[in-house]
């Protein structure tokens, strides 16, 4: 049994994605926010006396479901399940529509919406678990909510390199060419809106889809089919381009206001995060620790979820006794 568990924990992409919140003890609810209706996945009942949420923020290629391999890994590891999780489909992704007023889609607008959602759910403080774009937004949330944010645990946060590439694509082709390539694809698909996903899925044999998402993973041929199909289904060109626009406009010196521990994990073969991002964060935030996973790309929480959990111990609160998924 121990040998089987060890093999599972060292396996690449050991779990599929799941779209069933009940499997993780979560209930979907729709909340009215300044950015329109937002779909949130949280436990039906909060444990008495708990005040700190773990808010999980997905990246620009996905929705709440991209966190399900990590949730499952947590339930099957010694540390236990993630405590008080709140997963949000950011506006423009998953089940949350893009606001009609696109001027609302700013980094600050997203961050303040997240804070309002968490307070509406009864939480006064939180730990941010963010991936890619979710990490970028999480950094800003910690900078503007300095008392309420207690720690940042970030998987491949897109920071300096992607922001620079969004401003200057010629320069970005030298530093993060995969991101510039994806940005170009999104510009092509933007006129199709939500139909872009249907086009990809209709055109896409699984082999074609794997080629499209290959830059995101260290070993794309070994990623579970559910991951590949979910990424194709979650293509949101307009939301992606808006996020790139906001990254280009953003001043990362705001992150100097962050006063909490920042723990970063990214893959050695991450096509969107570079050593310059690590150096930039080290020169900007006060308490930074970076872990580089040897066998991961941009989706460490999908590719190596047990290693991600280990890297975030002890800033990520866990609990024993929760049901196994």
C-alpha positions in Angstrom: 0.0 0.0 0.0 2.8 2.4 0.9 4.6 1.6 -2.4 1.4 2.3 -4.3 0.9 5.7 -2.5 4.6 6.6 -3.2 4.2 5.8 -6.9 1.0 7.9 -7.1 2.7 10.9 -5.4 5.7 10.8 -7.8 3.5 10.2 -10.9 3.2 12.9 -13.5 -0.3 14.4 -13.8 -1.8 11.7 -11.5 -5.4 12.9 -11.4 -8.0 14.0 -14.0 -9.9 17.2 -13.7 -13.4 17.1 -12.2 -16.4 19.4 -12.9 -18.4 18.0 -9.9 -18.1 20.4 -7.0 -20.1 18.0 -4.7 -17.2 15.5 -5.0 -15.1 18.0 -3.1 -17.7 18.9 -0.6 -18.4 22.2 -2.4 -21.6 24.0 -3.4 -21.8 26.3 -6.4 -23.5 29.6 -5.8 -23.9 32.8 -7.9 -23.2 36.1 -6.2 -23.9 39.6 -7.4 -20.7 41.7 -7.5 -19.5 45.0 -8.9 -18.4 43.0 -12.0 -21.7 41.3 -12.5 -22.7 37.8 -11.4 -19.8 35.6 -10.3 -19.9 31.8 -9.6 -18.3 30.7 -6.4 -17.6 27.2 -5.1 -17.3 26.8 -1.3 -18.2 24.5 1.5 -22.0 24.4 2.3 -21.3 25.2 5.9 -18.3 26.9 7.3 -16.7 25.3 10.4 -17.8 27.2 13.5 -15.2 29.9 14.5 -13.2 29.8 11.3 -12.3 33.2 9.9 -9.6 32.5 7.3 -10.5 31.3 3.8 -8.1 29.8 1.3 -9.2 31.4 -2.0 -8.2 29.6 -5.1 -7.8 31.7 -8.2 -7.3 30.0 -11.6 -5.3 31.3 -14.5 -6.3 32.7 -17.9 -6.5 29.2 -19.4 -9.1 27.4 -17.2 -11.6 27.7 -14.5 -12.1 26.4 -10.9 -11.7 22.8 -12.2 -8.0 23.2 -12.8 -7.6 23.1 -9.0 -9.3 19.7 -8.6 -6.1 17.6 -9.0 -4.5 19.6 -6.1 -7.7 19.2 -4.0 -7.6 15.5 -4.5 -3.9 15.2 -3.8 -4.4 17.2 -0.6 -7.1 14.7 0.6 -4.8 11.8 -0.1 -1.7 13.2 1.5 -0.6 13.2 5.2 -1.4 16.9 5.6 -5.1 16.5 4.9 -7.6 18.5 2.8 -7.3 22.2 2.2 -9.1 24.0 4.9 -12.0 26.5 4.1 -11.5 26.5 0.3 -13.3 29.1 -1.8 -12.9 28.7 -5.5 -13.9 31.5 -7.9 -14.6 31.5 -11.6 -13.1 34.9 -12.5 -15.4 37.1 -14.6 -15.0 36.0 -18.2 -14.1 32.4 -17.4 -15.9 29.3 -16.4 -19.5 30.0 -15.3 -18.9 33.7 -14.7 -19.8 35.9 -17.6 -17.5 38.7 -18.9 -18.9 42.1 -17.7 -20.6 44.1 -20.4 -18.6 47.2 -19.3 -15.0 46.0 -20.1 -13.5 49.0 -18.4 -14.4 47.2 -15.1 -12.0 44.4 -16.0 -8.9 45.7 -14.3 -6.5 44.0 -11.9 -7.8 46.2 -9.1 -11.4 45.5 -10.1 -10.9 41.8 -9.9 -9.0 42.0 -6.6 -11.6 44.1 -4.9 -14.4 41.9 -6.2 -12.6 38.9 -4.7 -12.3 40.6 -1.3 -16.0 41.5 -1.4 -17.0 37.9 -2.2 -15.0 36.5 0.7 -16.5 39.0 3.1 -20.0 38.2 1.9 -19.2 34.5 2.6 -18.3 35.6 6.2 -14.5 35.6 6.0 -12.5 38.5 7.3 -9.1 37.2 6.2 -7.7 34.9 3.6 -4.8 33.1 2.1 -4.5 33.3 -1.6 -3.7 30.2 -3.7 -3.3 31.6 -7.2 -2.2 30.2 -10.6 -0.8 32.3 -13.5 -3.2 35.2 -13.9 -4.7 34.3 -10.5 -1.2 34.8 -9.0 -0.9 38.2 -10.6 -4.3 39.2 -9.1 -3.4 37.6 -5.8 -0.3 39.8 -5.6 -2.4 42.9 -6.1 -5.0 41.7 -3.6 -2.2 41.3 -1.0 -0.9 44.8 -1.8 -4.3 46.5 -1.3 -5.7 44.3 1.5 -2.6 44.2 3.7 -4.4 43.3 6.9 -6.8 40.7 5.5 -4.4 38.8 3.3 -2.3 36.5 5.4 -0.1 34.7 2.9 0.3 34.0 -0.8 0.9 30.6 -2.3 1.4 31.1 -6.0 1.8 28.5 -8.8 3.6 30.0 -11.9 2.4 33.5 -11.3 2.7 35.5 -14.6 4.5 38.7 -13.6 7.3 40.7 -15.2 8.1 38.7 -18.3 4.4 38.4 -19.4 3.6 42.0 -18.6 6.6 43.1 -20.7 5.6 40.8 -23.6 2.1 42.3 -23.5 3.6 45.7 -23.9 6.3 44.8 -26.5 5.6 41.6 -28.5 8.9 41.8 -30.4 10.8 41.7 -27.1 8.4 39.1 -25.8 9.3 36.7 -28.7 12.8 36.5 -27.2 11.8 36.0 -23.6 8.4 34.2 -23.5 7.7 33.2 -27.2 5.1 30.7 -26.2 3.0 33.5 -24.5 3.4 35.7 -27.5 2.3 32.8 -29.7 -0.8 32.2 -27.6 -1.6 35.9 -27.6 -1.5 35.8 -31.4 -3.9 32.8 -31.4 -6.3 34.6 -29.1 -6.4 37.6 -31.4 -7.3 35.4 -34.2 -10.1 33.7 -32.2 -11.4 36.8 -30.5 -14.1 37.6 -33.1 -15.6 34.2 -32.4 -16.1 34.8 -28.7 -17.4 31.8 -26.8 -17.7 29.9 -30.1 -13.9 29.6 -30.1 -14.1 26.7 -27.7 -16.6 24.9 -29.9 -14.4 25.5 -33.0 -11.4 24.0 -31.2 -13.3 21.0 -29.9 -14.9 20.4 -33.3 -11.7 20.7 -35.2 -9.7 18.9 -32.6 -8.9 15.4 -32.5 -7.2 14.9 -29.2 -3.8 14.9 -30.9 -4.4 18.4 -32.3 -5.6 19.7 -29.0 -2.5 18.3 -27.3 -0.3 20.2 -29.9 -2.2 23.4 -29.1 -1.7 23.2 -25.3 1.7 21.5 -25.5 3.7 24.7 -24.4 1.8 24.7 -21.1 3.2 21.3 -19.9 6.5 19.6 -19.4 5.1 16.3 -20.8 2.0 17.2 -22.9 1.6 13.6 -24.2 1.2 12.3 -20.6 -1.4 14.9 -19.4 -4.8 13.4 -18.7 -7.3 13.8 -21.5 -9.7 15.7 -19.2 -7.1 18.4 -18.8 -6.6 18.9 -22.5 -10.3 19.0 -23.2 -11.0 21.4 -20.3 -8.5 23.8 -21.6 -10.0 23.8 -25.0 -13.5 24.2 -23.5 -12.3 27.1 -21.4 -10.8 29.2 -24.3 -11.9 32.7 -23.7 -10.1 35.0 -26.2 -11.7 38.3 -25.2 -11.1 37.7 -21.5 -7.5 36.6 -22.3 -6.8 39.7 -24.3 -8.3 41.9 -21.6 -6.0 40.3 -19.0 -3.0 40.9 -21.3 -4.0 44.5 -21.7 -4.2 45.0 -17.9 -0.9 43.2 -17.3 0.8 45.6 -19.8 -0.6 48.6 -17.9 0.2 47.4 -14.4 2.9 48.9 -12.2 4.5 46.0 -10.3 6.1 48.4 -7.8 2.7 48.2 -6.1 3.8 44.8 -4.8 6.2 46.5 -2.5 3.3 47.1 -0.1 2.9 43.3 0.4 3.8 42.4 4.0 3.0 38.7 4.1 5.0 35.5 3.1 5.0 34.9 -0.6 5.7 31.3 -1.7 6.1 30.6 -5.4 6.2 27.3 -7.3 6.9 27.0 -11.0 8.2 24.3 -13.3 11.7 24.2 -14.7 10.1 23.9 -18.1 7.6 26.7 -17.6 7.1 28.6 -20.9 5.5 31.7 -19.3 7.6 32.2 -16.1 11.4 32.9 -16.3 14.3 33.4 -14.0 13.7 37.2 -14.5 10.4 36.8 -12.8 12.0 35.2 -9.8 14.6 38.0 -9.7 11.9 40.7 -10.1 9.8 39.4 -7.3 12.9 39.0 -5.1 13.6 42.7 -5.6 10.0 43.7 -4.9 8.5 41.6 -2.1 10.0 41.2 1.3 9.5 37.6 2.2 9.8 35.4 -0.9 10.6 31.7 -1.3 10.7 30.1 -4.8 10.6 26.4 -5.5 11.4 25.1 -9.0 9.8 21.8 -9.9 12.1 19.7 -12.2 9.2 17.8 -13.9 6.6 20.5 -14.4 5.7 23.3 -16.8 3.1 26.0 -16.3 0.6 23.8 -14.5 2.4 22.5 -11.5 -0.8 21.9 -9.5 -2.0 19.6 -12.3 1.4 18.0 -13.3 2.9 17.6 -9.8 0.2 18.4 -7.2 1.9 16.6 -4.3 5.1 18.5 -4.8 3.2 21.8 -4.9 1.6 21.0 -1.6 4.9 20.2 -0.1 6.3 23.5 -1.3 3.4 25.4 0.3 3.7 23.8 3.7 3.1 25.3 6.2 1.5 28.5 4.8 -1.4 26.5 3.3 -3.8 25.5 6.1 -4.9 21.8 6.0 -7.3 19.8 8.0 -7.7 16.1 8.8 -10.9 14.1 8.9 -12.4 15.5 5.7 -14.0 12.9 3.3 -11.7 11.4 0.7 -12.5 12.4 -2.8 
